[in-house]
Amino acid sequence: MLMAIKGVNTFSSWAENINILCGKTVSKQSVFERLTKRTVVFTKQLLAHQLMQWYKPPVASNLLKAFT
């Protein structure tokens, strides 16, 4: 999320954010080596799931039904 706000999406920024979030130092090369097709698919699914959690359609309410 931090990278999206900053508009920075590099392997170096990924490594830096992993260090901040997990307290583990990793290199940009190790981040690159771990990004596989499975990782991309998982990340897309995770993002889609999170977006659906944030956007929950309004529940239909019968509160004002008598006025229609």
C-alpha positions as CSV (number, residue, x, y, z in Angstrom):
1,M,0.0,0.0,0.0
2,L,2.8,2.4,0.8
3,M,4.4,1.9,-2.6
4,A,1.0,2.5,-4.3
5,I,0.6,5.8,-2.5
6,K,4.2,6.9,-3.2
7,G,3.9,5.8,-6.9
8,V,7.0,3.6,-6.5
9,N,7.0,0.0,-7.6
10,T,10.5,-1.3,-7.9
11,F,12.3,-4.3,-6.5
12,S,14.3,-2.0,-4.3
13,S,11.1,-0.5,-2.8
14,W,9.7,-4.0,-2.3
15,A,12.8,-5.0,-0.4
16,E,12.7,-1.8,1.7
17,N,9.0,-2.3,2.6
18,I,9.6,-6.0,3.5
19,N,12.3,-4.8,5.9
20,I,10.0,-2.2,7.4
21,L,7.0,-4.5,7.7
22,C,8.7,-7.7,8.7
23,G,12.0,-6.6,10.2
24,K,13.9,-8.8,7.7
25,T,16.6,-7.5,5.4
26,V,16.2,-8.8,1.8
27,S,17.9,-7.7,-1.4
28,K,16.1,-6.5,-4.5
29,Q,17.6,-9.6,-6.2
30,S,16.0,-12.0,-3.7
31,V,12.6,-10.2,-4.2
32,F,13.0,-10.6,-8.0
33,E,13.9,-14.3,-7.7
34,R,10.8,-15.1,-5.6
35,L,8.3,-13.4,-8.0
36,T,6.9,-16.3,-10.0
37,K,3.7,-16.7,-11.9
38,R,2.2,-18.3,-8.9
39,T,3.1,-15.3,-6.8
40,V,1.5,-12.9,-9.3
41,V,-1.7,-15.0,-9.5
42,F,-1.9,-15.1,-5.7
43,T,-1.3,-11.4,-5.4
44,K,-4.0,-10.6,-7.9
45,Q,-6.5,-12.8,-6.0
46,L,-5.5,-11.3,-2.7
47,L,-6.0,-7.8,-4.1
48,A,-9.4,-8.7,-5.6
49,H,-10.5,-10.2,-2.3
50,Q,-9.4,-7.2,-0.3
51,L,-11.1,-4.8,-2.7
52,M,-14.3,-6.8,-2.3
53,Q,-14.0,-6.5,1.5
54,W,-13.6,-2.7,1.3
55,Y,-16.5,-2.3,-1.1
56,K,-19.5,-4.0,0.2
57,P,-22.6,-3.1,-1.8
58,P,-25.3,-1.3,0.2
59,V,-27.9,-3.6,1.7
60,A,-31.4,-3.1,0.4
61,S,-33.5,-1.6,3.1
62,N,-37.2,-1.6,3.5
63,L,-37.1,1.4,5.8
64,L,-38.3,3.9,3.1
65,K,-40.4,1.4,1.1
66,A,-43.7,2.9,2.3
67,F,-42.8,6.2,0.5
68,T,-42.4,4.7,-2.9
